[in-house]
Amino acid sequence: MPKHAATKPAATKPTPRAKAPAKPRPKSTLSQVGDAAKLTAERKLLLKTLRAQAWNLSATARELGMTDASSVLRAVARYDLTAEYERART
């Protein structure tokens, strides 16, 4: 018997066909209202905290438990507070 016996190659499974992405289910009215309320509450809290911290982005980030000032700037843009931020900077 040879020192290194030939090994049988491992059987490969056929690759499954990729499924077309499923269309997302439409959200219920309850979910839509909840999402809108969440966004409104987050926007109000961000604005209140920015004002309380005199628009200091680092202090706001600390107060809200966010990573850093750039996270606050992204949130300012996401919640459409850019005009208020620009006014506060002048």
NUPA-600708 format. One record per atom (N, C-alpha, C, CB): atom name; x, y, z. Coordinates in Angstrom, 3 decimals, always signed. Glycine has a CB too. Layout:
<recs>
[rec CA [X Y Z]] ...
</recs>
This chain:
<recs>
[rec N [+0.856 -1.167 +0.000]] [rec CA [+0.000 +0.000 +0.000]] [rec C [+0.905 +1.233 +0.000]] [rec CB [-0.975 -0.004 +1.231]] [rec N [+0.619 +2.220 -0.881]] [rec CA [+1.460 +3.405 -0.941]] [rec C [+1.364 +4.207 +0.354]] [rec CB [+1.067 +4.275 -2.134]] [rec N [+2.436 +4.953 +0.589]] [rec CA [+2.498 +5.778 +1.788]] [rec C [+1.344 +6.773 +1.862]] [rec CB [+3.817 +6.516 +1.838]] [rec N [+1.056 +7.444 +0.760]] [rec CA [-0.019 +8.428 +0.711]] [rec C [-1.136 +7.872 -0.154]] [rec CB [+0.486 +9.798 +0.161]] [rec N [-2.148 +7.419 +0.481]] [rec CA [-3.269 +6.875 -0.278]] [rec C [-4.023 +8.006 -0.928]] [rec CB [-4.203 +6.046 +0.621]] [rec N [-4.449 +7.789 -2.138]] [rec CA [-5.224 +8.806 -2.859]] [rec C [-6.550 +9.000 -2.147]] [rec CB [-5.452 +8.401 -4.353]] [rec N [-6.912 +10.258 -1.959]] [rec CA [-8.195 +10.535 -1.314]] [rec C [-9.215 +10.892 -2.375]] [rec CB [-8.068 +11.677 -0.272]] [rec N [-10.390 +10.522 -2.115]] [rec CA [-11.494 +10.801 -3.022]] [rec C [-11.892 +12.265 -2.865]] [rec CB [-12.705 +9.856 -2.745]] [rec N [-12.027 +13.002 -3.966]] [rec CA [-12.424 +14.404 -3.826]] [rec C [-13.792 +14.505 -3.163]] [rec CB [-12.444 +15.104 -5.200]] [rec N [-13.926 +15.544 -2.371]] [rec CA [-15.194 +15.763 -1.664]] [rec C [-16.291 +16.068 -2.671]] [rec CB [-15.066 +16.919 -0.633]] [rec N [-17.425 +15.509 -2.413]] [rec CA [-18.570 +15.771 -3.287]] [rec C [-19.022 +17.215 -3.080]] [rec CB [-19.743 +14.772 -3.002]] [rec N [-19.332 +17.872 -4.138]] [rec CA [-19.804 +19.255 -4.027]] [rec C [-21.308 +19.281 -4.188]] [rec CB [-19.127 +20.169 -5.083]] [rec N [-21.906 +20.123 -3.384]] [rec CA [-23.359 +20.274 -3.467]] [rec C [-23.673 +21.217 -4.618]] [rec CB [-23.959 +20.810 -2.120]] [rec N [-24.740 +20.968 -5.312]] [rec CA [-25.113 +21.917 -6.359]] [rec C [-25.445 +23.269 -5.735]] [rec CB [-26.315 +21.387 -7.182]] [rec N [-25.046 +24.312 -6.392]] [rec CA [-25.311 +25.652 -5.899]] [rec C [-26.791 +25.961 -6.060]] [rec CB [-24.446 +26.696 -6.641]] [rec N [-27.436 +26.374 -4.955]] [rec CA [-28.864 +26.703 -5.088]] [rec C [-29.028 +27.962 -5.937]] [rec CB [-29.522 +26.904 -3.689]] [rec N [-30.105 +28.000 -6.650]] [rec CA [-30.390 +29.172 -7.475]] [rec C [-30.738 +30.343 -6.572]] [rec CB [-31.544 +28.887 -8.475]] [rec N [-30.234 +31.477 -6.926]] [rec CA [-30.533 +32.681 -6.144]] [rec C [-31.999 +33.048 -6.345]] [rec CB [-29.602 +33.869 -6.556]] [rec N [-32.656 +33.291 -5.240]] [rec CA [-34.064 +33.692 -5.309]] [rec C [-34.143 +35.181 -5.564]] [rec CB [-34.821 +33.322 -4.007]] [rec N [-35.150 +35.565 -6.283]] [rec CA [-35.401 +36.991 -6.500]] [rec C [-35.760 +37.601 -5.152]] [rec CB [-36.546 +37.229 -7.560]] [rec N [-35.268 +38.813 -4.866]] [rec CA [-35.611 +39.427 -3.583]] [rec C [-37.125 +39.591 -3.460]] [rec CB [-34.909 +40.794 -3.431]] [rec N [-37.591 +39.240 -2.287]] [rec CA [-39.025 +39.351 -2.033]] [rec C [-39.418 +40.815 -1.937]] [rec CB [-39.416 +38.600 -0.742]] [rec N [-40.593 +41.124 -2.433]] [rec CA [-41.103 +42.484 -2.306]] [rec C [-41.452 +42.723 -0.848]] [rec CB [-42.340 +42.721 -3.228]] [rec N [-41.008 +43.863 -0.305]] [rec CA [-41.344 +44.122 +1.097]] [rec C [-42.851 +44.278 +1.271]] [rec CB [-40.619 +45.384 +1.603]] [rec N [-43.308 +43.763 +2.384]] [rec CA [-44.729 +43.886 +2.692]] [rec C [-45.048 +45.323 +3.019]] [rec CB [-45.129 +42.965 +3.857]] [rec N [-46.163 +45.824 +2.557]] [rec CA [-46.525 +47.204 +2.916]] [rec C [-46.728 +47.306 +4.430]] [rec CB [-47.817 +47.655 +2.159]] [rec N [-46.295 +48.421 +4.987]] [rec CA [-46.434 +48.623 +6.428]] [rec C [-47.879 +48.942 +6.777]] [rec CB [-45.505 +49.751 +6.914]] [rec N [-48.256 +48.475 +7.935]] [rec CA [-49.601 +48.772 +8.416]] [rec C [-49.681 +50.243 +8.805]] [rec CB [-49.977 +47.862 +9.618]] [rec N [-50.882 +50.737 +8.899]] [rec CA [-51.091 +52.116 +9.332]] [rec C [-50.518 +52.315 +10.723]] [rec CB [-52.588 +52.478 +9.312]] [rec N [-50.672 +51.324 +11.573]] [rec CA [-50.142 +51.408 +12.936]] [rec C [-48.623 +51.576 +12.910]] [rec CB [-50.527 +50.150 +13.748]] [rec N [-47.942 +50.791 +12.086]] [rec CA [-46.482 +50.909 +11.973]] [rec C [-46.075 +52.251 +11.401]] [rec CB [-45.922 +49.790 +11.103]] [rec N [-46.791 +52.722 +10.420]] [rec CA [-46.476 +54.007 +9.807]] [rec C [-46.603 +55.145 +10.810]] [rec CB [-47.387 +54.260 +8.613]] [rec N [-47.675 +55.120 +11.587]] [rec CA [-47.882 +56.160 +12.597]] [rec C [-46.800 +56.057 +13.673]] [rec CB [-49.298 +56.039 +13.234]] [rec N [-46.450 +54.841 +14.064]] [rec CA [-45.392 +54.644 +15.059]] [rec C [-44.049 +55.149 +14.569]] [rec CB [-45.281 +53.177 +15.423]] [rec N [-43.725 +54.862 +13.296]] [rec CA [-42.461 +55.339 +12.724]] [rec C [-42.415 +56.866 +12.702]] [rec CB [-42.271 +54.784 +11.300]] [rec N [-43.514 +57.478 +12.312]] [rec CA [-43.574 +58.947 +12.250]] [rec C [-43.428 +59.547 +13.654]] [rec CB [-44.911 +59.412 +11.601]] [rec N [-44.071 +58.944 +14.639]] [rec CA [-43.982 +59.439 +16.017]] [rec C [-42.557 +59.312 +16.541]] [rec CB [-44.955 +58.672 +16.934]] [rec N [-41.896 +58.209 +16.215]] [rec CA [-40.513 +57.999 +16.639]] [rec C [-39.604 +59.073 +16.051]] [rec CB [-40.026 +56.600 +16.220]] [rec N [-39.738 +59.335 +14.764]] [rec CA [-38.917 +60.360 +14.125]] [rec C [-39.162 +61.729 +14.735]] [rec CB [-39.192 +60.403 +12.630]] [rec N [-40.422 +62.051 +14.998]] [rec CA [-40.763 +63.337 +15.604]] [rec C [-40.151 +63.459 +16.997]] [rec CB [-42.289 +63.509 +15.678]] [rec N [-40.254 +62.391 +17.797]] [rec CA [-39.698 +62.418 +19.154]] [rec C [-38.176 +62.548 +19.123]] [rec CB [-40.101 +61.149 +19.924]] [rec N [-37.526 +61.828 +18.218]] [rec CA [-36.068 +61.899 +18.107]] [rec C [-35.624 +63.301 +17.685]] [rec CB [-35.553 +60.852 +17.099]] [rec N [-36.350 +63.880 +16.741]] [rec CA [-36.013 +65.225 +16.262]] [rec C [-36.145 +66.245 +17.393]] [rec CB [-36.922 +65.622 +15.075]] [rec N [-37.247 +66.150 +18.141]] [rec CA [-37.476 +67.078 +19.251]] [rec C [-36.396 +66.952 +20.321]] [rec CB [-38.851 +66.833 +19.870]] [rec N [-36.023 +65.716 +20.660]] [rec CA [-34.996 +65.506 +21.671]] [rec C [-33.647 +66.040 +21.197]] [rec CB [-34.885 +64.020 +22.017]] [rec N [-33.304 +65.798 +19.944]] [rec CA [-32.046 +66.305 +19.407]] [rec C [-32.016 +67.829 +19.452]] [rec CB [-31.836 +65.812 +17.968]] [rec N [-33.084 +68.460 +18.992]] [rec CA [-33.147 +69.921 +18.976]] [rec C [-33.085 +70.494 +20.394]] [rec CB [-34.429 +70.390 +18.275]] [rec N [-33.814 +69.890 +21.317]] [rec CA [-33.809 +70.348 +22.712]] [rec C [-32.404 +70.233 +23.312]] [rec CB [-34.820 +69.530 +23.556]] [rec N [-31.731 +69.134 +23.029]] [rec CA [-30.391 +68.917 +23.575]] [rec C [-29.382 +69.858 +22.938]] [rec CB [-29.957 +67.467 +23.366]] [rec N [-29.481 +70.061 +21.633]] [rec CA [-28.580 +71.007 +20.970]] [rec C [-28.727 +72.402 +21.569]] [rec CB [-28.858 +71.048 +19.458]] [rec N [-29.953 +72.827 +21.787]] [rec CA [-30.182 +74.152 +22.371]] [rec C [-29.644 +74.222 +23.801]] [rec CB [-31.683 +74.493 +22.355]] [rec N [-29.885 +73.172 +24.588]] [rec CA [-29.413 +73.142 +25.974]] [rec C [-27.890 +73.153 +26.048]] [rec CB [-29.959 +71.908 +26.691]] [rec N [-27.238 +72.593 +25.046]] [rec CA [-25.780 +72.542 +25.015]] [rec C [-25.195 +73.678 +24.170]] [rec CB [-25.313 +71.191 +24.471]] [rec N [-26.005 +74.697 +23.893]] [rec CA [-25.581 +75.865 +23.108]] [rec C [-24.984 +75.442 +21.765]] [rec CB [-24.556 +76.699 +23.899]] [rec N [-25.571 +74.440 +21.159]] [rec CA [-25.179 +73.933 +19.841]] [rec C [-23.749 +73.395 +19.822]] [rec CB [-25.323 +75.029 +18.804]] [rec N [-23.260 +72.986 +20.969]] [rec CA [-21.954 +72.339 +21.050]] [rec C [-22.156 +70.867 +20.677]] [rec CB [-21.313 +72.493 +22.493]] [rec N [-21.601 +70.470 +19.538]] [rec CA [-21.848 +69.135 +19.004]] [rec C [-21.251 +68.036 +19.878]] [rec CB [-21.290 +69.030 +17.606]] [rec N [-20.061 +68.264 +20.412]] [rec CA [-19.426 +67.255 +21.267]] [rec C [-20.214 +67.063 +22.559]] [rec CB [-17.975 +67.656 +21.590]] [rec N [-20.637 +68.160 +23.150]] [rec CA [-21.429 +68.071 +24.385]] [rec C [-22.768 +67.393 +24.122]] [rec CB [-21.656 +69.472 +24.985]] [rec N [-23.361 +67.685 +22.983]] [rec CA [-24.627 +67.044 +22.612]] [rec C [-24.425 +65.550 +22.426]] [rec CB [-25.203 +67.670 +21.323]] [rec N [-23.337 +65.174 +21.770]] [rec CA [-23.046 +63.751 +21.567]] [rec C [-22.914 +63.034 +22.910]] [rec CB [-21.754 +63.572 +20.738]] [rec N [-22.179 +63.641 +23.832]] [rec CA [-22.028 +63.031 +25.165]] [rec C [-23.373 +62.902 +25.865]] [rec CB [-21.066 +63.862 +26.034]] [rec N [-24.163 +63.963 +25.822]] [rec CA [-25.467 +63.975 +26.505]] [rec C [-26.397 +62.895 +25.967]] [rec CB [-26.131 +65.345 +26.355]] [rec N [-26.346 +62.668 +24.663]] [rec CA [-27.250 +61.699 +24.032]] [rec C [-26.636 +60.308 +23.887]] [rec CB [-27.666 +62.204 +22.671]] [rec N [-25.396 +60.152 +24.350]] [rec CA [-24.760 +58.843 +24.255]] [rec C [-24.379 +58.469 +22.832]] [rec CB [-25.669 +57.795 +24.818]] [rec N [-24.108 +59.480 +22.024]] [rec CA [-23.708 +59.240 +20.635]] [rec C [-22.190 +59.146 +20.579]] [rec CB [-24.234 +60.371 +19.686]] [rec N [-21.685 +58.620 +19.477]] [rec CA [-20.252 +58.374 +19.337]] [rec C [-19.431 +59.644 +19.390]] [rec CB [-19.977 +57.659 +18.051]] [rec N [-19.771 +60.615 +18.552]] [rec CA [-18.971 +61.831 +18.471]] [rec C [-19.749 +62.937 +17.772]] [rec CB [-17.651 +61.562 +17.737]] [rec N [-19.093 +64.084 +17.591]] [rec CA [-19.750 +65.247 +16.996]] [rec C [-20.217 +64.974 +15.574]] [rec CB [-18.813 +66.437 +17.006]] [rec N [-19.474 +64.154 +14.830]] [rec CA [-19.892 +63.870 +13.450]] [rec C [-21.207 +63.093 +13.422]] [rec CB [-18.798 +63.077 +12.709]] [rec N [-21.454 +62.278 +14.429]] [rec CA [-22.736 +61.573 +14.518]] [rec C [-23.876 +62.568 +14.719]] [rec CB [-22.713 +60.543 +15.672]] [rec N [-23.604 +63.585 +15.517]] [rec CA [-24.618 +64.621 +15.743]] [rec C [-24.879 +65.382 +14.447]] [rec CB [-24.169 +65.599 +16.865]] [rec N [-23.821 +65.699 +13.718]] [rec CA [-24.001 +66.394 +12.430]] [rec C [-24.826 +65.563 +11.455]] [rec CB [-22.639 +66.721 +11.805]] [rec N [-24.584 +64.257 +11.422]] [rec CA [-25.390 +63.394 +10.547]] [rec C [-26.851 +63.409 +10.986]] [rec CB [-24.846 +61.943 +10.555]] [rec N [-27.079 +63.414 +12.297]] [rec CA [-28.451 +63.460 +12.810]] [rec C [-29.100 +64.804 +12.489]] [rec CB [-28.469 +63.210 +14.332]] [rec N [-28.332 +65.881 +12.568]] [rec CA [-28.844 +67.211 +12.212]] [rec C [-29.353 +67.183 +10.766]] [rec CB [-27.734 +68.308 +12.388]] [rec N [-28.588 +66.581 +9.886]] [rec CA [-29.007 +66.485 +8.482]] [rec C [-30.208 +65.551 +8.337]] [rec CB [-27.840 +65.988 +7.602]] [rec N [-30.169 +64.397 +9.018]] [rec CA [-31.248 +63.406 +8.907]] [rec C [-32.582 +63.991 +9.356]] [rec CB [-30.918 +62.160 +9.740]] [rec N [-32.565 +64.791 +10.413]] [rec CA [-33.810 +65.339 +10.962]] [rec C [-34.104 +66.740 +10.449]] [rec CB [-33.745 +65.359 +12.475]] [rec N [-33.435 +67.120 +9.385]] [rec CA [-33.695 +68.387 +8.702]] [rec C [-33.568 +69.587 +9.645]] [rec CB [-35.083 +68.365 +8.079]] [rec N [-32.473 +69.608 +10.388]] [rec CA [-32.200 +70.711 +11.309]] [rec C [-31.028 +71.564 +10.835]] [rec CB [-31.917 +70.173 +12.706]] [rec N [-30.642 +71.402 +9.582]] [rec CA [-29.479 +72.100 +9.053]] [rec C [-29.656 +73.612 +9.100]] [rec CB [-29.207 +71.657 +7.631]] [rec N [-30.827 +74.117 +8.755]] [rec CA [-31.054 +75.569 +8.764]] [rec C [-30.916 +76.118 +10.180]] [rec CB [-32.453 +75.909 +8.192]] [rec N [-31.470 +75.420 +11.181]] [rec CA [-31.356 +75.870 +12.565]] [rec C [-29.892 +75.842 +13.004]] [rec CB [-32.220 +74.988 +13.500]] [rec N [-29.168 +74.803 +12.598]] [rec CA [-27.757 +74.693 +12.951]] [rec C [-26.958 +75.843 +12.350]] [rec CB [-27.190 +73.351 +12.480]] [rec N [-27.212 +76.156 +11.102]] [rec CA [-26.500 +77.261 +10.442]] [rec C [-26.807 +78.599 +11.124]] [rec CB [-26.883 +77.330 +8.945]] [rec N [-28.080 +78.830 +11.498]] [rec CA [-28.447 +80.057 +12.203]] [rec C [-27.728 +80.148 +13.542]] [rec CB [-29.966 +80.123 +12.413]] [rec N [-27.625 +79.027 +14.242]] [rec CA [-26.989 +79.017 +15.562]] [rec C [-25.495 +79.262 +15.464]] [rec CB [-27.248 +77.691 +16.266]] [rec N [-24.896 +78.908 +14.354]] [rec CA [-23.446 +79.084 +14.180]] [rec C [-23.076 +80.528 +13.898]] [rec CB [-22.941 +78.202 +13.050]] [rec N [-24.026 +81.334 +13.443]] [rec CA [-23.709 +82.728 +13.094]] [rec C [-23.864 +83.652 +14.281]] [rec CB [-24.596 +83.209 +11.957]] 
</recs>
